[in-house]
């Protein structure tokens, strides 16, 4: 019986940890959205986004970084302050060739 109670409290602790991460992620996304909305259209254009793209850019789950030669590709969140710890060996699309 005490083992069942211990497992119950462990599950509650894990649930609270997931809830805390979800709240932190939402607050970081809202902060990033507000920060981008405060920028001028010229500054946003320098970043390569438009005012209509702000929500999509902030809410994107993540982007692959690295090169094709690397063995493990690390994922980085597009929201500052959010780290994604998953790794994958999936191939990464290379950037299109630059015009000369």
N, C-alpha and C positions, 0 to 999 in steps of 0.2 A: 504494500500500500504506500509506503514512503517513497518507493522508487517512482510510482505513478505520479505522486505529488511533485517530485523533483522534475520529472519530464514535463509536467504541466507548466511549472515555473520557467523552465528553459524555453519552452515554446512561447510563453508570454514575453519573455525577454527578447527573443528573436523577432517577434511581431512588433514590439516597441522599437527595436533597432531599425527595422524596415520602414516603419512609419516615420521615424526621425529622418532617415535618408530621403524619403519621398518629400517631406516638408522642406528640407534643405535644398533639394533639387528644384522644387517649385519656386522657392524664394530666390535662388540664384538666377533662374530663368526670368523671373519678373524684374530683377535688378538689371540684368543684361538688356532686356527689352526697354526698360525706362532709360537706360544710358544711351542706347542707340536712338531712341525717339528724341532725345535731347540734342542730338547731332544735327548739323545743317545738311541739306541735300548734297552740297559739295563734298562734305566729309564722308557721307555715305557712299557717294559715287567713287571716292578714292578707295574705299573698302571693297568696291565691286558689288554693292547691293543697292536696291531702291527702298524707299520707305514702305512699299507694299510687301517687300521680302523680309522685313525685320522678324515678324513672328515665325516664319518658316525657318529662317537661319538660326534663330535662338532655339527653336523646338526640335531641330534636327537631332536625332539620337547621337550621332558621332560621325567622324570622317576618318578614313584610313590614312595613316602617314607612313612614311618610310619609302624604301625602294624595292624593286623586284628582286634584287640580289640578296636581301636580308632573309633570314630564316623565319623569324617571327615578326609579324606586323603588329604594331601597338596601336590601339585605338585611343584617340583623344577627343574629348567632348568639345563641341563648339561653344559651350557655355563656360566662361572663365570660372575657375575654382571647382569644377566638377571633374573628377578623374574616373576613367573607366578602366577596370583592371583585367578585362577579358583579353585573351590573346587568340590569334587565329593564324593558320598557315595558308589561308586562302590567298589567291593571287591578287595583286593590286593592279588596277588599270593604270597604265602609264599616261602621262600628260600628252596631249596632241602635239605634233611637231610645230615648232615656231616658224613663222614666216620670215624669210630672209629680207 
